[in-house]
């Protein structure tokens, strides 16, 4: 087993796209880890230019969760998202 690393965690008030959060919460539940642990892992991989390694079964679960929650966004949408209520301003 790898050596553990002591850290300090903080609460954050991050806002994210609603369906994406539902998929992330579902995936964290499926993997039996916290949402924070899932996001930390994804970020640490991304910061090194790596993709998190999800097996075929997990990728299938992600696809199923995206279908359940109607998440039709992909990486191409990442810099084009805008709040719905921005149209009213």
C-alpha angles and dihedrals in degrees: 000000000000120000114265120241119219113227141164118237127203133199114250133196097213118166117214138169108287099232092046090055090051091052091047092049091048091049092048090051091048091050090044093235133114121268088243092054090050093050092046090053094048092048095046090052093046092049088061093047090253131128118232108255108241116175123231092264092052092046088053090052091050090052090049092049091049089053093047093050096037094242104167097162124111136180092286089067095055098100097032101062117120132176113261091228090057086081090065094058 
